[in-house]
Amino acid sequence: MIAVPHLLTWLIFLPAAGAALLLLFPARAVTEVKTAGIVVALATFVLSLGLWSYDPAVAAFQFGERVRWIPALGITYTVGIDGISLLLVLLTTLLTPVALIFSISHVKENVRGFTASFLVLETGMIGTLAALDVALFYVFWEVMLVPMYLIIGIWGGKRRIYAAVKFFLFTMAGSLLMFVAILYMAVQYHRMSGVWSFSLEDFYGMSFPIVSQTLLFFAFALAFMVKVPLFPLHTWLPDAHTEAPTAGSIILAGVLLKLGVYGYLRFALPFFPQAALRFAPWLAGLALVGIVYGSMVAYAQKDMKRLVAYSSVAHLGLVMLGIAALTSTSTSGAVLQSVNHGLSTGALFLLVGVLYERRHTREIEAYGGVAKFVPVTATLFLVATFSSIGLPGLNGFVGEFLILTGTFNAPGAPRWWAIVATSGMILSAVYLLTLVQRVFWTPVRHEENRSLTDIHASEFVVCAALVLAMLAIGLAPNLFLDKIHGSVDTLIAFVRAKSAAPMEILR
């Protein structure tokens, strides 16, 4: 593959440039706007494939770029990726065109604003994953908030304003505390060194007294736990998913939630390792509650979208459990499972959207026996379900197996963590297979369902792309795990070493 100079910068800003370009189109040029948006998103995806040349044998960040931005404050435009961010960037560039292509026939109002919002959101997501300057990271972190708020609030359902405001307030509250913590760390670094810096490397070299470290840890961790979301900070998620348009739900579940996982691994854990390790049992406890609670509440849902939303609380609880165990196996599994969840849950939301656009209801009881009328949709839904519940041969099995194995064998971690977490896998099979049965294979109860049409060509293409990715990870997991292991091992070694080092008292 041909090397592209400044590849990460192209990936970050090409979508934003595309969004700006859309302003030149008249609002009535709907077809042209949709086509241009999809072309930009697909071009970004094709460019991102160049990141696959990432060398896992090199511990340092790769594809790095550094430019002075605000010299007076030591803020730089510094970007790079490692094995932890690589697959998440690729997931982002895949799901964005998936969402836009799905919306071709479903979004008819203010198409230019809708498409531009998605492209700006993509810039924010990729920038968040690539930023190696903490101030730059925060800028991209906040950039994501506005377009997602607009996507929910303008193109969402009947209670879209309530859901958008709730999403905004939860996310902003955690982000502001993190911003205060970032400023505090920069001031302390200036006091120590006499220069200003927001460099990730410089922040990694700082140590704090345990009281300060604990407060700073909670400021960062809260922002990321809201984004995951971890129980009991999850209450914004079902409302956001229910009211968001299908494309918004695909991106929200597929990428935005994973940025909480990524932020915890990249910042909260290595910045404050002693506090993180001290509170790891609490993190595991909340994760386990989320696994069981999310599964039980999902089973009780009558709305398909809310059921899938609550399943995310359970599945991402398992991811956070793997991080709390902090073994190479469990943490690598957590990173891979973040990608797996984005593929399987993104596909489930897409297929729920397919049914909704034809039947105009997400109530489970409104369906029944529709497999004979929409056989392709039913088949794809079943594959996505099998992926989500961890069927061997599909991607979900690999991530869940690594997390549970790594947690069960984690030094100092009680084995009942893994045993309780296993119940989540059982419960996910119960509520998702029950959903499939009630929607597709019970007797036909409503005559309206006989007129349902099967999945359209554009919808099928993007869903098939997700299914192929599920199969690729499930059948050749080492192809992807080999990219992750080195960075995870480096992170764990750094955290263990720093947590054992004497703490420097900052005065």
URFEN-V581677 format. One record per residue. N is the residue number from 1. RES is the residue in one letter. SS is DSSP state (H for helix, E for strand, L for the rest). Layout:
n=N res=RES ss=SS
n=N res=RES ss=SS
//
This chain:
n=1 res=M ss=L
n=2 res=I ss=L
n=3 res=A ss=L
n=4 res=V ss=L
n=5 res=P ss=L
n=6 res=H ss=L
n=7 res=L ss=H
n=8 res=L ss=H
n=9 res=T ss=H
n=10 res=W ss=H
n=11 res=L ss=H
n=12 res=I ss=H
n=13 res=F ss=H
n=14 res=L ss=H
n=15 res=P ss=H
n=16 res=A ss=H
n=17 res=A ss=H
n=18 res=G ss=H
n=19 res=A ss=H
n=20 res=A ss=H
n=21 res=L ss=H
n=22 res=L ss=H
n=23 res=L ss=L
n=24 res=L ss=L
n=25 res=F ss=L
n=26 res=P ss=L
n=27 res=A ss=L
n=28 res=R ss=L
n=29 res=A ss=L
n=30 res=V ss=H
n=31 res=T ss=H
n=32 res=E ss=H
n=33 res=V ss=H
n=34 res=K ss=H
n=35 res=T ss=H
n=36 res=A ss=H
n=37 res=G ss=H
n=38 res=I ss=H
n=39 res=V ss=H
n=40 res=V ss=H
n=41 res=A ss=H
n=42 res=L ss=H
n=43 res=A ss=H
n=44 res=T ss=H
n=45 res=F ss=H
n=46 res=V ss=H
n=47 res=L ss=H
n=48 res=S ss=H
n=49 res=L ss=H
n=50 res=G ss=H
n=51 res=L ss=H
n=52 res=W ss=H
n=53 res=S ss=H
n=54 res=Y ss=L
n=55 res=D ss=L
n=56 res=P ss=L
n=57 res=A ss=L
n=58 res=V ss=L
n=59 res=A ss=L
n=60 res=A ss=L
n=61 res=F ss=L
n=62 res=Q ss=E
n=63 res=F ss=E
n=64 res=G ss=E
n=65 res=E ss=E
n=66 res=R ss=E
n=67 res=V ss=E
n=68 res=R ss=E
n=69 res=W ss=E
n=70 res=I ss=E
n=71 res=P ss=H
n=72 res=A ss=H
n=73 res=L ss=H
n=74 res=G ss=L
n=75 res=I ss=E
n=76 res=T ss=E
n=77 res=Y ss=E
n=78 res=T ss=E
n=79 res=V ss=E
n=80 res=G ss=E
n=81 res=I ss=E
n=82 res=D ss=L
n=83 res=G ss=H
n=84 res=I ss=H
n=85 res=S ss=H
n=86 res=L ss=H
n=87 res=L ss=H
n=88 res=L ss=H
n=89 res=V ss=H
n=90 res=L ss=H
n=91 res=L ss=H
n=92 res=T ss=H
n=93 res=T ss=H
n=94 res=L ss=H
n=95 res=L ss=H
n=96 res=T ss=H
n=97 res=P ss=H
n=98 res=V ss=H
n=99 res=A ss=H
n=100 res=L ss=H
n=101 res=I ss=H
n=102 res=F ss=H
n=103 res=S ss=H
n=104 res=I ss=H
n=105 res=S ss=H
n=106 res=H ss=L
n=107 res=V ss=L
n=108 res=K ss=L
n=109 res=E ss=L
n=110 res=N ss=L
n=111 res=V ss=H
n=112 res=R ss=H
n=113 res=G ss=H
n=114 res=F ss=H
n=115 res=T ss=H
n=116 res=A ss=H
n=117 res=S ss=H
n=118 res=F ss=H
n=119 res=L ss=H
n=120 res=V ss=H
n=121 res=L ss=H
n=122 res=E ss=H
n=123 res=T ss=H
n=124 res=G ss=H
n=125 res=M ss=H
n=126 res=I ss=H
n=127 res=G ss=H
n=128 res=T ss=H
n=129 res=L ss=H
n=130 res=A ss=H
n=131 res=A ss=E
n=132 res=L ss=L
n=133 res=D ss=E
n=134 res=V ss=H
n=135 res=A ss=H
n=136 res=L ss=H
n=137 res=F ss=H
n=138 res=Y ss=H
n=139 res=V ss=H
n=140 res=F ss=H
n=141 res=W ss=H
n=142 res=E ss=H
n=143 res=V ss=H
n=144 res=M ss=H
n=145 res=L ss=H
n=146 res=V ss=H
n=147 res=P ss=H
n=148 res=M ss=H
n=149 res=Y ss=H
n=150 res=L ss=H
n=151 res=I ss=H
n=152 res=I ss=H
n=153 res=G ss=H
n=154 res=I ss=H
n=155 res=W ss=H
n=156 res=G ss=L
n=157 res=G ss=L
n=158 res=K ss=L
n=159 res=R ss=L
n=160 res=R ss=H
n=161 res=I ss=H
n=162 res=Y ss=H
n=163 res=A ss=H
n=164 res=A ss=H
n=165 res=V ss=H
n=166 res=K ss=H
n=167 res=F ss=H
n=168 res=F ss=H
n=169 res=L ss=H
n=170 res=F ss=H
n=171 res=T ss=H
n=172 res=M ss=H
n=173 res=A ss=H
n=174 res=G ss=H
n=175 res=S ss=H
n=176 res=L ss=H
n=177 res=L ss=H
n=178 res=M ss=H
n=179 res=F ss=H
n=180 res=V ss=H
n=181 res=A ss=H
n=182 res=I ss=H
n=183 res=L ss=H
n=184 res=Y ss=H
n=185 res=M ss=H
n=186 res=A ss=H
n=187 res=V ss=H
n=188 res=Q ss=H
n=189 res=Y ss=H
n=190 res=H ss=H
n=191 res=R ss=H
n=192 res=M ss=H
n=193 res=S ss=H
n=194 res=G ss=L
n=195 res=V ss=L
n=196 res=W ss=L
n=197 res=S ss=L
n=198 res=F ss=L
n=199 res=S ss=E
n=200 res=L ss=H
n=201 res=E ss=H
n=202 res=D ss=H
n=203 res=F ss=H
n=204 res=Y ss=H
n=205 res=G ss=L
n=206 res=M ss=L
n=207 res=S ss=L
n=208 res=F ss=L
n=209 res=P ss=L
n=210 res=I ss=H
n=211 res=V ss=H
n=212 res=S ss=H
n=213 res=Q ss=H
n=214 res=T ss=H
n=215 res=L ss=H
n=216 res=L ss=H
n=217 res=F ss=H
n=218 res=F ss=H
n=219 res=A ss=H
n=220 res=F ss=H
n=221 res=A ss=H
n=222 res=L ss=H
n=223 res=A ss=H
n=224 res=F ss=H
n=225 res=M ss=H
n=226 res=V ss=H
n=227 res=K ss=H
n=228 res=V ss=H
n=229 res=P ss=L
n=230 res=L ss=L
n=231 res=F ss=L
n=232 res=P ss=L
n=233 res=L ss=L
n=234 res=H ss=L
n=235 res=T ss=H
n=236 res=W ss=H
n=237 res=L ss=H
n=238 res=P ss=H
n=239 res=D ss=H
n=240 res=A ss=H
n=241 res=H ss=H
n=242 res=T ss=H
n=243 res=E ss=H
n=244 res=A ss=L
n=245 res=P ss=L
n=246 res=T ss=H
n=247 res=A ss=H
n=248 res=G ss=H
n=249 res=S ss=H
n=250 res=I ss=H
n=251 res=I ss=H
n=252 res=L ss=H
n=253 res=A ss=H
n=254 res=G ss=H
n=255 res=V ss=H
n=256 res=L ss=H
n=257 res=L ss=H
n=258 res=K ss=H
n=259 res=L ss=H
n=260 res=G ss=H
n=261 res=V ss=H
n=262 res=Y ss=H
n=263 res=G ss=H
n=264 res=Y ss=H
n=265 res=L ss=H
n=266 res=R ss=H
n=267 res=F ss=H
n=268 res=A ss=H
n=269 res=L ss=H
n=270 res=P ss=H
n=271 res=F ss=H
n=272 res=F ss=L
n=273 res=P ss=H
n=274 res=Q ss=H
n=275 res=A ss=H
n=276 res=A ss=H
n=277 res=L ss=H
n=278 res=R ss=H
n=279 res=F ss=L
n=280 res=A ss=H
n=281 res=P ss=H
n=282 res=W ss=H
n=283 res=L ss=H
n=284 res=A ss=H
n=285 res=G ss=H
n=286 res=L ss=H
n=287 res=A ss=H
n=288 res=L ss=H
n=289 res=V ss=H
n=290 res=G ss=H
n=291 res=I ss=H
n=292 res=V ss=H
n=293 res=Y ss=H
n=294 res=G ss=H
n=295 res=S ss=H
n=296 res=M ss=H
n=297 res=V ss=H
n=298 res=A ss=H
n=299 res=Y ss=H
n=300 res=A ss=H
n=301 res=Q ss=L
n=302 res=K ss=L
n=303 res=D ss=E
n=304 res=M ss=H
n=305 res=K ss=H
n=306 res=R ss=H
n=307 res=L ss=H
n=308 res=V ss=H
n=309 res=A ss=H
n=310 res=Y ss=H
n=311 res=S ss=H
n=312 res=S ss=H
n=313 res=V ss=H
n=314 res=A ss=H
n=315 res=H ss=H
n=316 res=L ss=H
n=317 res=G ss=H
n=318 res=L ss=H
n=319 res=V ss=H
n=320 res=M ss=H
n=321 res=L ss=H
n=322 res=G ss=H
n=323 res=I ss=H
n=324 res=A ss=H
n=325 res=A ss=H
n=326 res=L ss=L
n=327 res=T ss=L
n=328 res=S ss=H
n=329 res=T ss=H
n=330 res=S ss=H
n=331 res=T ss=H
n=332 res=S ss=H
n=333 res=G ss=H
n=334 res=A ss=H
n=335 res=V ss=H
n=336 res=L ss=H
n=337 res=Q ss=H
n=338 res=S ss=H
n=339 res=V ss=H
n=340 res=N ss=H
n=341 res=H ss=H
n=342 res=G ss=H
n=343 res=L ss=H
n=344 res=S ss=H
n=345 res=T ss=H
n=346 res=G ss=H
n=347 res=A ss=H
n=348 res=L ss=H
n=349 res=F ss=H
n=350 res=L ss=H
n=351 res=L ss=H
n=352 res=V ss=H
n=353 res=G ss=H
n=354 res=V ss=H
n=355 res=L ss=H
n=356 res=Y ss=H
n=357 res=E ss=H
n=358 res=R ss=H
n=359 res=R ss=H
n=360 res=H ss=L
n=361 res=T ss=L
n=362 res=R ss=L
n=363 res=E ss=E
n=364 res=I ss=H
n=365 res=E ss=H
n=366 res=A ss=H
n=367 res=Y ss=L
n=368 res=G ss=L
n=369 res=G ss=L
n=370 res=V ss=H
n=371 res=A ss=H
n=372 res=K ss=H
n=373 res=F ss=L
n=374 res=V ss=L
n=375 res=P ss=H
n=376 res=V ss=H
n=377 res=T ss=H
n=378 res=A ss=H
n=379 res=T ss=H
n=380 res=L ss=H
n=381 res=F ss=H
n=382 res=L ss=H
n=383 res=V ss=H
n=384 res=A ss=H
n=385 res=T ss=H
n=386 res=F ss=H
n=387 res=S ss=H
n=388 res=S ss=H
n=389 res=I ss=H
n=390 res=G ss=L
n=391 res=L ss=L
n=392 res=P ss=L
n=393 res=G ss=L
n=394 res=L ss=L
n=395 res=N ss=H
n=396 res=G ss=H
n=397 res=F ss=H
n=398 res=V ss=H
n=399 res=G ss=H
n=400 res=E ss=H
n=401 res=F ss=H
n=402 res=L ss=H
n=403 res=I ss=H
n=404 res=L ss=H
n=405 res=T ss=H
n=406 res=G ss=H
n=407 res=T ss=H
n=408 res=F ss=H
n=409 res=N ss=L
n=410 res=A ss=L
n=411 res=P ss=L
n=412 res=G ss=L
n=413 res=A ss=L
n=414 res=P ss=L
n=415 res=R ss=L
n=416 res=W ss=H
n=417 res=W ss=H
n=418 res=A ss=H
n=419 res=I ss=H
n=420 res=V ss=H
n=421 res=A ss=H
n=422 res=T ss=H
n=423 res=S ss=H
n=424 res=G ss=H
n=425 res=M ss=H
n=426 res=I ss=H
n=427 res=L ss=H
n=428 res=S ss=H
n=429 res=A ss=H
n=430 res=V ss=H
n=431 res=Y ss=H
n=432 res=L ss=H
n=433 res=L ss=H
n=434 res=T ss=H
n=435 res=L ss=H
n=436 res=V ss=H
n=437 res=Q ss=H
n=438 res=R ss=H
n=439 res=V ss=H
n=440 res=F ss=H
n=441 res=W ss=H
n=442 res=T ss=L
n=443 res=P ss=L
n=444 res=V ss=L
n=445 res=R ss=L
n=446 res=H ss=L
n=447 res=E ss=H
n=448 res=E ss=H
n=449 res=N ss=H
n=450 res=R ss=H
n=451 res=S ss=H
n=452 res=L ss=L
n=453 res=T ss=L
n=454 res=D ss=L
n=455 res=I ss=L
n=456 res=H ss=L
n=457 res=A ss=H
n=458 res=S ss=H
n=459 res=E ss=H
n=460 res=F ss=H
n=461 res=V ss=H
n=462 res=V ss=H
n=463 res=C ss=H
n=464 res=A ss=H
n=465 res=A ss=H
n=466 res=L ss=H
n=467 res=V ss=H
n=468 res=L ss=H
n=469 res=A ss=H
n=470 res=M ss=H
n=471 res=L ss=H
n=472 res=A ss=H
n=473 res=I ss=H
n=474 res=G ss=H
n=475 res=L ss=H
n=476 res=A ss=L
n=477 res=P ss=H
n=478 res=N ss=H
n=479 res=L ss=H
n=480 res=F ss=H
n=481 res=L ss=H
n=482 res=D ss=H
n=483 res=K ss=H
n=484 res=I ss=H
n=485 res=H ss=H
n=486 res=G ss=H
n=487 res=S ss=H
n=488 res=V ss=H
n=489 res=D ss=H
n=490 res=T ss=H
n=491 res=L ss=H
n=492 res=I ss=H
n=493 res=A ss=H
n=494 res=F ss=H
n=495 res=V ss=H
n=496 res=R ss=H
n=497 res=A ss=H
n=498 res=K ss=H
n=499 res=S ss=H
n=500 res=A ss=H
n=501 res=A ss=L
n=502 res=P ss=L
n=503 res=M ss=L
n=504 res=E ss=L
n=505 res=I ss=L
n=506 res=L ss=L
n=507 res=R ss=L
//
